[in-house]
Amino acid sequence: MKPFTFDQIPIMMKTLYDKLEHLEKMIERISPTGKNQDELLNIQETSKLLNLSVSTIYSKACKREIPFNKRGKHIYFYKYELMKWIKSGRVKTYLEIQNDI
């Protein structure tokens, strides 16, 4: 990096700001802690997402088998938590089990 003059500082700051803003947008797109974590679903949306009936979703919530939030009489689900819950049920292949041993 070559030295720059005092007059170039505003230009350098603008360039740095633009690059930082670009990086933040990229991280937001790929980060699971971005918008997807805050996406709140109702029972019908959760039913469609998981391809389960509404009554099955209620049953799983009642048995505390699925992560949910309750506000009054209504229950809500965070999409990120549901995806994490689905991934936690992954079954290992025989090769993965052998490698673990």
N, C-alpha and C positions, 0 to 999 in steps of 0.2 A: 504494500500500500504506500503510495507516494504521499508526501506531505501536501496539505492544502492551505490556502490563504484564509485570512480572517473573512474576506468577502465571500468566500465559498461556503462558509458555515451554514447560512440559511438553505442553500441548495442541498447540501449534504444532510441536513436535518430533515428536509422534505423527503429526500430519497429514503432515508432511514425509516421515517414514519410510514411511507408507502409500503416498504418491504415488511415492516412489522404488521401492518394491517392485513397484508396479503397472507402472512403466516397465520395470523389469528383466524382468518376465514377458513384456511385449509384445515387447521386443527379442529375448528367447530364442525366441519363437514365430516371428519373421520372419527371424532371423539364420541364414545358412547355416553359421556357425561354432558353432552350438549343438549340440544332441544329434545331429543328422544327421551331423555331421562325425565323431563318435566311433562311429557305428553300423558295426559290423564284420559283414561277410557272409562266409559260407563259399561254396564253389564252387557248390553247388546253389542257394542263394539268389541268387547272382550270375547264374546261368544263367536263373533265372526273371525277374529284374529286367531283364536285357538281351535276353531272348527269344532266347538262343543256346544251343546244346547245350553240355554239360559239356566235351566233347572240343574244341570250338571255343575255349572259355574257356582250357583248358589250352594249346592251341596258341598263342593270342594272348599268354599269359603267358610261354611259352617263347621267343617271338620278341620279347618286351619291347614289345609293341604296346599293352598295357593296364597301368594301374598296379595293382600288387599288393604284398603283404607275405608273406614266407615265414617260417614257424617250424617247423623240423624238416622233416618230409615234407609238411606241410600249407601251402596257400596261402590267404590271406585278402584281402578287398577292403574298403576303406572306401567306403561308399555315396556320400559327398560327392565323393570322388576320381573315382568312376565317372561321376557326373553331370557333373562338370567335364570329364572326358574326352569324354563324348558331346557336350557343348556345343562343345568345341573343334573338332569335325568339321563344324560348320555351314557349309553352302554359301551364299554370298551370292547375292542375286537380281541380275538384270541392272541393275535400277535402283540398287541399292547399289554395284555396280561402276562404273556411270556417275558416280554422285555422288563416289566416291573419286578418279576421274580428274579 
